Amino acid sequence: MIEILLVDDEVYVTESLRKTIPWDRMDIGHVYTADSAAEALRILEEREVDILVSDIRMPETDGLELVRLAGRRWPHIRSLLLTGHSDFEYAKKAIELRVSGYILKPVDDDEFIRGVTDAIESLRDEWEQSERYNRLLYDLKSDRALLRERLMHDLLLGRQLPRATLADKLRQYEVPIVQDAPALMLQIRMGGHFAEYDAESLALMEYAVGNIAEEVLGEGFRVWHGKAPHDCLALLASMDRPEGGPGAAAAKPIREELERLATDIGRQVRTYLKGSISIVVSPWFLFPEELSSAYRGGLAALFEHGGSRGQELLFLEDLPPKRAGVQSLESLYKPPTLIHLLESKQWEAAGEKIADVLGDLERMEQRYTDEHLYEVYLSVTNACLYLAHKQGLLIGEIDGGGLDPVTERHMLQSPQRLRVWSLELLDKLRRELSESDTHTRSRLVKQVRELVTRDIGLDISVKTIADKVYLHPVYLSKIYKSETGESLGDYIIRIRMEKALYLLKHTNKKIYEITSELGYQNPQYFSKMFKKFYGMTPNEYRD
């Protein structure tokens, strides 16, 4: 609440104001008084005063000097001067000090209330602008983090971007990795008791592990980390040295440094998060051309070796050479990817893409491995999970146990079985989304309404609701309005105003208490919204 300080060497003036002005109606919680500038400065040191009202003529230090001292140390304070008719020679000096206003003596209560109310309005406007600015900064940081992760996903999955476009995105998203620079990648898989966490808790742990890794590697590398598409974390690192990458002479020291840093990451995760991780370190590659290939190589090693036989740290360069990779699998990662095809409802093209890849495996003369089948399986499940969750569905409702390769090993026994299962899953997903589109929208509207009524006292907005249902705010608003005829923003305001009406009518809570309970930070802003909605202020309605 707002706090005000009244200063006058004539004590009866401040005492009269303190006792007669209806401070509660102006949402002023504390009224302090002082009879000198020295005492006023002491109070300002100890209390969070918002408005200073001072007489001009006082012994020793006058009101103008007090305002000057207060403005220099506490620039947020609004100052008003009590002045007689003969004191207008001070007007020029007061203007220079940005005094909010004059109140003539002898003090008229109505004039005093108007002057203080104007100061309060000025404070409210400043706080509201500051709040909007802070919200913009928060939204910018949140959006940038999401955009960075999406860009990483695209690059890891092999999406090719024009050089100028990628350079612009790296700059806008503040990614420290630059094009054509040697880089390496650490892929981290969560193990141990992390497997017992629910999705939200695990996401927090992954965020913590990523921050630990970025801080540790930041000693000598430029780092970009994020959640990778296939159940692991990915950290890209380039050398924070002028030469940009290791030369032959420096290769051994850099390897030793990476071993030390990666070991330290694992130690800190065990110490602070009480969990274990597996880390696979790629060889050096050229960013971004060789990134997708490095990611797939590391992913295969991570699932084959990570966490098994107690291996917490593995360098890909230490593994024995394998047979040449299956070139046909490259088409899985060439645009348009499965995710892009399913997003745009190109069901036939998605099925053809899967059938072509698995058909090539069936016709191969050389022996394929389970690892190749698992790579196709991961690509299909990742795309289907993404689309289902985006539409507000659980994939388990569409395909009972097929997403667990441990319990459904039969589908990884041959390309034929995996192709049959994949195409059946696509067909189930297509039919479910087609048949339940209306039901899904109705369920989404119900979910949104439950979130609004449950979280009405929190910082709730269209964006926060959209984040919780994993949809873009514009898309969510469009769906909500098409289903209900009312915009989501208007619905949030209406629910708040209806609750405000009930609280004003059935409780004795003060305006600032109702403001806080409804999730507003600013009572003045709440009053404006209430008046806009009902044609009168909260106080007028209560009266």
N, C-alpha and C positions, 0 to 999 in steps of 0.2 A: 504493500500500500504506500501511498504518498506520505512523505513526512515534511513538515513545514517548521520554520524557525522564525519567531517574531522578535525583533530587536528594537528596544526604545529605552532611553535612560529614565523616562517617566513610566514607572512600573504599572501604574493604574491603566495605561493604554493597552499594554500587552495582556494584562490580566482580564481586562474587559473583553478584548477580542477573543481570548481563549475560552471564556465562559459563554459568550453570547452567539458566536458564529456557529451554525449547524455543520460542523466539520464532517460528521458521518455522511450527510447527504452529498457531500462533494468527494466522498471516498478518500478522505484524509484520515490516516490512522493515528498519527502521532503529531502533537503540537508542542514544540519546545519554545521557551522564552528566555531572553537574555537582556540585561540592562546595560551592557557595554559591548563594544566591538571585541575586546579581549575575551570576554565570556562567550561571545558568539563563535569566535574562532575555536575555542576549546570544544564547544558542542559539535562544531563541524568536523573536528578531528575524530570525535568519538561516535558520531551518529551518521547515518546515510540520509542526509537532508536533500530534498529535491527542490524546495522553494524557500528563498530567503526574503523576508519582508523587513526592511530596516528604515528607521527614521534617519533623515539626512543630518539634522543638527544634533550632535552628541559630543560631550567633552572628550578630550584627548584624541581619539580616532573617530572621524565622522563616518556617516553612512556611505558616502562615495568611496572613501578609502577602504572600508570594509568590503564593499562590492568588488572593488578592484582586486583585493587580496583573495577573496573567495573565488572570483572568476579565473584567476591565474592558477589556483590549486585545484579547483573543482569546476571545470568548465561546463559540466552538464547542468549546474544549478541555474534555475530561473530566479532573477532578482527583481523585486519591486521596491519602490521608495515611498515612504510616508513623508509628505511635504506640505508646508504651508504656502499660502499665496505669495509670500515674499521671497520664496526660495527658488523662483524660476531662473535666477542667474546661474543655477547649477545645471540647467537643462542640457546645454551643449556638452558638458563633461559627462553627464549621464548617458547621452546618446552614444558617445565614444565608448563607454563601458558596456554597451548593448543591454541596458536595463530594459526589462520587459514592460514596465509601465509605472505610472504615478498613481498614488492614492492620496487625495487631499485630506488635510486635517482641518477641523475635527472629522474623524472617520465616520462616514455613513456606511452602515452595514451592507446595504444593497450594492453600493459602489465597491466596497471591499470584496464582496463575494464575486462581483463581475470581474474585477482585476485578477483575483486568484484563479477563477475559473478559466480565464484566458491563458494564464500561465500553465494550468493543468492541460488545457487543450494543446498548447505548444509542446509540452512534454510528451503527451500521448502520441502526437504526430511523429515526433522524433523517435520514440520507441517503436512505433509501427514501421517506420522506414527502416530502422535498424533491424527489426525482426524480418522484414521482407528481404533485406540484404543478406542476413545470415541464412535465411531459407534458400536464397538463390545460390549462395556458396555451398550449402549442404547438398542441394540438388545437383549442382555442377559436379561436386566430388563423387556423389553416388552414381550419377550418369556416366562420368568418366571411367569409374571402376568397371561398370557394366560394359561399356564400349571397349575398354582394354581387353576384357575377358572374351568378348565376342570376336574381336580382331585376332586374338591368339588362337581361338578355336578355328577360325577360317584358315589361318596360316598352317596350323598343325594338320588340318585335314586336307591340305594341298590346294587351297584356293589361290589362284594367281591374280594378283592385283597389279594394275599399271604402276610403274615405278613412281611417277609423280603422285598418284593417289595414295600409295603406301607411305611415301615420305610425308605427305600432308597429315595422314592419320597418326603416324608415329609422333609427329610434332604436336598435333592437337591433343592427343591423349597422354602426352608427356612420357612416352616410352623411351628409355635411355639407350636402347639398342638401335644401331644405324645400319642402313643397307650396305651390302658388299663388305661387311666386317666379319672376320673370323669369330665364331661363337661356339659355345658348347651348351649342352642341356643336361640338367639334373631332373630326373623323373622320380617322384617320391610316392610311395604307396604306404598308406596307413595300415598298421598291423596291431597285434596284441589286443588289448581291451577296447581299442577304438571301434572294433567290429560290433560292440554291444551298444554303441550310441545310436540314438534316433537321428533322423535326417538333419534336423535343425542343430542339434548338439554337434554332430559330426562336421557340419559346415563351419561352425565356430572353431572347432579344433583344426580343421584344414586351414582356416584363415590364420590361426595362431602359428601353425607350423610354417606356413608361407612367409609370415613376417619374421619368424626366427631365422629361417634360411636366408631371406633377403638381407637381414641385418648382419649375419655372419659373413656372407659372401661379399657384402658391401665393403669389406676391408680392402679388396683389391680388384673388384669387378663391377661393371655396370650390370644391373640385374633387373629382369622383368619376370614376375611370377604370376601364376593364375591357375585356376582349376582347368585341367585338360578334359577333353571329351570322354575319355575312357577310364574313369575311376582312379585317377591319380593327379598329382600336382606336377606342373611343369615350370621349371625355372630356367630361363635363358640368361646366359652370362657372357659378356664380352670383356676383353682386357681393358682395364682402366689405366692404360699406358699409351704413350704416343705411337708406339709401333703397331698398336691395335691387335696384335696376336703374337703367339709364341714363335720364336725362331728355333732352329734345331738346337742351338746351344742352351736355350732357356727351357726346352721341353721338360727335362727332368725336374728342375726346381719347381716348375708350374705344376707338374703332376704331384709332387710332394706337398705343395701348398694346397691343392685341391683335396688331397687325402686328409690333410689336417682340418680343413674347413668343413668338409662333409662329415667327418667323424665328430666334430664339435656340434654340428647341427643335430646329429643323433643323440649326443650326450645331453644337450639342452632339452630336447623333446622328452627324453626319459626323466630328466630332473624336474622340469617345470610342468609338463603335461602328463607325466606318469604313463607314457605310451611308447610304442616302438614303431619304427619306420624302416622301410627298405629304400635304398637310393641307388639308381643306375645312372652312371655318368657317361655321356656320349663322347666320341672323339670330336675333334674340332671340325666344324663345317662352315660353309659360307651362308650367311643369313641374307635373304630368306630362301634362296633357291634350294638349298639342301635341307631345310628345316623339316619338311614333312617326312622325308626319307629317314632322317635321324630320329624323328619321333616314333615312327613305326618300328624301327630297329630296337629302340629302347623299350617300347611297349612290349614287344615280344619277349625280350630278356627279363623285363620286370615280372611278367606273369609266369615265365618259365623258371626263373631263378630267385626273384625277389621274395624274401621271407622264408625260402626253403633252405634247409641245411644250415640255418643260422647266419646266412649271408645278409648283412645289413648294408654293405657298400660294395658295389660292383662296377668296375670299369669295362665298358664294352670292348675296348681294345685288348683286354686280357682273355676274352673268350676265344676258343679255337675257331678258325674260319669255317663257314658253312657253305652248303651248296648255293648256287646262284638263286636269287629270289624268284618268285613267281611273278612274271611281268604283267600277267593279265589282271592281277589285283590292283594295279595302278589305276585302273578305270574307276574303282570305287571312290577315289579321292579327286577325280577330275570333275570340274563343274560341268553341269549341275550335279551336286552331290545328292545323296539319298534324302538328306534333310530338306534341301531346297525343293526337290521334286515332290515330297510329301506335303510340304508347306503349301505348295501351289496346287495340290490335289491332282498331280499328274500321275495317277495310279498305274496306268499302263507303262509309262516310261520307267517308273521305279521298278516294276516287275521285270521289265526287259533288262534293266541294268543288272539286277540280281541274277536273272537267268543266264545272261551272257557270261558273267564272271564264273558262276558255278559250272556252266557248260564247258568253259575252257578247262576248268579243273578236271572235269569228267573225261575230257579227250586227251589230257596230258599223257605223254608216254612216260615221262619221268615220274617218280613217286612223290606225291604231295604229302605234307605232314599235317598232323592235327592242328598245328599252329596256324597253318593257312586257313583251315576251316574256321578256326576260332576267330581269326581276323574278320572274315566275312560275317560271322555270327555277331561280333561286337558292332560292326557297322550297321547291320540291320536292326538290332535291338536298340542301339543308341538313337537311330532315326525314329523308330516307332515310339519309344519312350518320350522323346522330345515332343512329337506331335500329340500324343495322347494327353500328356500333362498340360500342354498348351491349351487343349480343348477342355480341361477340367476333368479328365477321366483317368482312372488307374488302369494300367495295361493288364493287371491281374484280373480285372473284370472282363477283359476281352479274351485273354489267353491264360488259362488257369496256372499252369506250371512251366510253360515253355521258356520262360525267361531265366530259368535256373539250369545252367548246363551241367550242374552236378547231379541233379535228380532226373534230368532228361538227357542222358548221355547219348541216347540213340540218334539224336539229330546231328551229332558231330561225328558219326561213324562213316559218313560218305557224303560227297557233294550232292548226290541224288536226294538223300533224306533231308539235308539242309535246305535244298532248293524247294522241296515240297513244303517243308515247315515254313520257310520264309514267305512263300507266295500265299500260303493259307493264312498266315498272320496278317499280311497286307490286305487280303480280302476281308478278314474279320474286322480289321480296323476301318476299312472303307465302309463296310456295311453298318458298323456301329456308329460311326460319325454321321453317316447319311440318315440313318433311322432315328437317331437320338438327338439330332441337332436342336429341335424345339425343346426337348426335355433338358438338354444340356444348358441352353440359354435360361430356361426357367430355374434350373438348379443354381446357375451362376447368379441370377437375380436374388434368389433366396439366400445364397451365401453372402452376397454383398450386403443385403439388409441385416443379416445377423451380425456381420462385422461392424456395421455402422452403429447399431443399437448397443452392441457390447462395448465398443471402444469410443463412445461418444464423448467421454470425458478426457480422451487422450488427444494427441496431435494428429487428428484425422483429416484426410483430404482425398481427392480423387487419386492422387499419385500413390499415397500410402496404401489405399485399398487395392489399387492395381498391382502394386508390388506383392501384396499378400495372395492375390489370385493368379500371379504370374502372367499378367497381360499388360499390353501397352495402355497407358491412361486414355488415349484418344479412342482406341479400339473398344476398351471397356465402356467408356461413355456412350459410344455409338450403340453397342449392344443393349445397354441398360435403357437408353431412351427408346429404342425401337421396340423393346418388350413392354415398357411401362408408360411411355408417353411423357415421362418426366426426366429431366437431365439428372445425372448422379449428383452433381454439385448442388442443384436445387433440393434434391432429396436430403442430403446431409444437413443443409441449412434448415429445412423444414422440421426434421427430427429434433435438431437442437432448439429451435424456437418453440416447438410443442412442449419439450421438456422444460424450457425456461418458463413458459406459461404456467405449467403445473407447479413449479417450485415457487414462483411469485405468488400463486394463489393459495397454496396449501402449506407453505413453510414461512418461517420468519427469517430466513437466511438473507444476509445483506447482498447487495448487488455484486460486490467484488467476489463474494463466496460463490454465487451462482455462476459468475463469469468463469472462475477457475474450474468449477465442477463440469462445465460444458466444454472445457478444453480451449477456451479463448485466453489469450495472454493479456488482453487489453480491455478493461471494462468500458472505456469510451467507444471502442470499436464494436463491442457487443451491443451497447446501447443503440448505436447507429443501425446495426443490422436488425435489431428488434423493432425499431421505429419504422424501418423500411418495410418490414414484414407485416406489422400490425397497425402502423399509422400512429403510434404513440411510443413514448419512452417506457422503459421498465418501471420507473418511479411513478409515471402517470398512470400506468395500468394498475399498479398496486394501490395507489391512492383511490 
